[in-house]
Amino acid sequence: MLLLLLGIILLHVAGLVLLFVSTIVSVWTTGETSTSDLWLNCTVATGQYNCNPATSGEWIQAVQALMILSIIFSCLSMFLFFCQLFTLQKGGRFFLTGTFQILASLFVMSGAIIYTVMSPQWVPGSNNFGYSYILAWVAFPLALISGLIYVILRKRE
């Protein structure tokens, strides 16, 4: 039982770390002369960086909000798991924890989908998706799987 508990916690922490990195690090798209993320769109012209803030469109603000909400809900889910671990009755399920974690996974998926569809307006077409974007997509199934495990999991003695 202890190994199962440790595995679930490690899965949750791995997803949470991926969410933090993908939201903070500035490599959602990258090219030879530009990089962009959720916060800035930077280009290099004649050896100088020119960075524009991400306040230019509602869609990028929606992606920012969804990624931040996914981090908040994942942190709340972790907190609720530890609270329920000590207060939940024997045989009870971690429905609230699982619901918050599944919501976090849906938020990160929605943010990544919006970014995929709308990023050609934000960055040059020659840019490729960067590793932060890929980490966001990897965080989605990790959060979803851990949320489903929480829903299925029963508290034992």
N, C-alpha and C positions, 0 to 999 in steps of 0.2 A: 504494500500500500504506500509505503514511503517513497519507493522508486516512481510509482505512478504520479504521486503528488509532485515530486521533484521534476518529472518530465513535463507535466502540465505547466508548472511555473516557468520552466526554461523555455517552453514553446511560446508562452505569453510574453516573456521578457524579450525573446528574439524578435517577435513581431513588433513589440513596442520600440525596440532599438531601431529597427528598420523604418518605422514610421517617423521617428525623430530625425534620423539621418536623411531620409528622402525629403522631408519638409524643410530642413535647415540648409543642406548643402546645395550649392548653386550649379548643378549640372543636370538639369532636366532635358535640355537640348544643347548640343555642342557642334561647332563647326570650326573651320580653319580660322575664321576671323571673328567669331562671336560665340557667346554662351548665354544661356538664359535659364532662369528658374522661376519660382513662384513670386519672387520679390523684385528681381532686376533683369533687364535685357541689356547685355553689354556687347559692344562691338569694338573692334580695334581698327582705327583709321590712322594711318601715318604714324604708327608707333604709340598712339595715345588711346586709352580706354574711354569710351563714351557710354555711360550707363544711364538708362532710362528707368524710372521706377514703374512698378506694376500697377499704377493707379489709372492706367489708360483704358481699361475695359472692365465691364461687369463680370465677364466670364472668368477672368483671372482672379478677381476678388472672390468669386464663388469657389474656385479651386482652393484658394488660400483658406477660406472658411471651412471647407469640407476636410481639408487635411488637418487643420487645427482641431476641429471637432473629433476627428478620428483619434487623435492623440489624447484628447480629454476623455473621451469615452473609454479608451483602452486603459488609461490610468485609473478611471473610476471603477472599471471592471476588476482591475487588480486589487484595488482597495476593498471593493465589495466581496471579492473572493476570500480575502483574509478575514474580513468581518464575519462572513457567513461560515467560514471554516470553524470558528470558535463559538458561534451563537446558533447555528442551524441545528435542528433536532436530528437525531439519528434517523437515517433513511430519507432525509429531505434532499431535494435536488437544488442545484445552483441556477435556478431559472433567471433570476435578476442579473447575475454575473454573466451568464451566457447571452442574454438579450443585449446587454451593453456592449459586449465584445462583438456580437454579430452586427450591431449597428455601426460600430467602429469599422468593421470590414466593408460594410456597404458604403460608408462615407468615403473611404479611401478609393474604392472602386469607382464611385461616381466622380470624384475629383480627377482621377486618372483618365476616365473616359472623356470628360469635358476638356481636359488638356489635350488629349489626342485629337479630338475633333477641331478645336479652336486654335491650336498652336500655329497653324500656318498663317494666321493673321498677326501673330506676335513675333515670330522668328522667320528668318529667311528659309526658303524651301530647300536649300542645300544642306541645312543642318540635320544631324541625326539625333535620335533620342539618347540621352546620357544615362549614366548609371543611377542617378537619383530617381529618374522615372522608372527604371527597371526595378529598383528596390521598392518603390511604391506598389508595383504590380506583384512583387514577391510577398510583400506584407499583407496584401489582400487575402490570399488563401491561408496564410498562417493565422491571421486573425479569425477568419471564418472557421477554420478547423478547430482552433482553441475554443471559440464560442460554442460550436456544436458539442465539443467534449464536455464543456461546462454544463450544457443543458442535459446531457445524458448522464453525467456523473452523479452518483448518490453519495451522501456522507455516510461513512462507516465509522465504527467505534475505533 
